[in-house]
C-alpha cells in the first residue's frame, strides 16, 4: 500500500470545506503517494499513513513544534517548509482540518500555475 486511501478520502472531505479551492483541487500520484494541488501548487498529500503538509518557510518552525509532526524527508534531504504528520497528529477531524487549512493557505499565497 503506497498510501492510506482512508486518509486520502478524509483529506478530500476537508478540502471540500474550503469552497474557494474545491474547483481548483487536482490530485496527482507522486512520491509514492498522492498529492493534492490547489491552483497548481501542492498543499498536502498522503504517503503511507503520514499526512504531508506544505506550510511554507514562515510556518515551518511552528508546524514542526506540533505534536507528531516531523521533517518531510523521504530522500535524505529534508524539505524546508514541508512537514510529515503521524496518524496521532491528525486523528481527530479538527486536527486534520487544521493541517489541511495550513496547506491551503500556503498554496493560496503562491502564484497560480
N, C-alpha and C positions, 0 to 999 in steps of 0.2 A: 504494500500500500504506500503510494507516494505521498498522499495527503489524506487527512481526515475529512471525508465528504460531509459528515455531520457538522463539523466546524465550518466548512465552506458554505453550507446552507445557512448557518447562523449568521455568517458574515453577509451573505446576500440579503438576508432579512434586515440586518442592522443598516445596510446601505439603503434599503427601501425607506427607512425613516428619514433619510436626507433627501427630501423631494427635489432639491436643486440638482442633485447628481444622478438621480435614477436613470435618466435618458442617456447620460454620458458614461455609464459604467460599462467597461469591457472586461471580460475575463480572458486571461491568457495562461496557458500552461508555461511555466518557467521554473527554473532552479529545482526541477524535480517535484514541483508542487503546482499551485495555482496562484496567480496574481490578479488583483482587481485594480484596474486602471480607471482613473477619473480624469476626463478631459485629456487623455493620452499620458497621464503621469501615474505611476504606480503609487497607490496609497496604502495598500495592505495585501497580505497574502497568507497562504497556509502551506506549511511544509511539514509533513508527517502530522504530528499533533500540536505543533507550535504555530502560534499566530505571529506573523511578521508585520510590523507596522513601520511606516516611513514617517518619522516625526520631525525630521529636519535638524540642522545644526543647533538652532536656538532651543529646541525642546529635548535635545538628546540627553543631557545630564539628568534632567528631571525624570525623563522616561526610564532611564537606567536605574534610578533610585527607587522605582516602584517595585513592590514585591513580585517575584517570579519573572522579572524582566532581565535580559542579559544581552550582550553584544550579538549582533547579527554577523555571524562568522561561519560560513559554510565552505570557505575555500582556504582558510588560513590567513586571510586578510580581512579583519573586521571592517564593516562599512559604517562610517560615521553617519549619524542621522537616521539609522535604522536599528530597531530592536526586535528581539525574539521574545515572545511571552509564552511561558509554560502553561499547561492547562489550568493549573491552580490560579493563575493570574487573570483568566477570562472565564472562570467557571460560572459566574452569575451573568445574567443578561445585561445588567447595568455595567459591569466591568467590561464586557465585550463591547458594548455600545460606546463606552468612553474611549477605548482604544481605537475603534473604528472612526470615531469623531476626530480624534487627533490626526489620523491618517488622511481623512477627507480634508480637514482644514489645511494641512500642509500641501496636499495636492492642489487645492484651490489657490494657494499662494504662488504657484508656479504658472508660467505662461502655458496656455493650451498648446498641445502638439497636434 
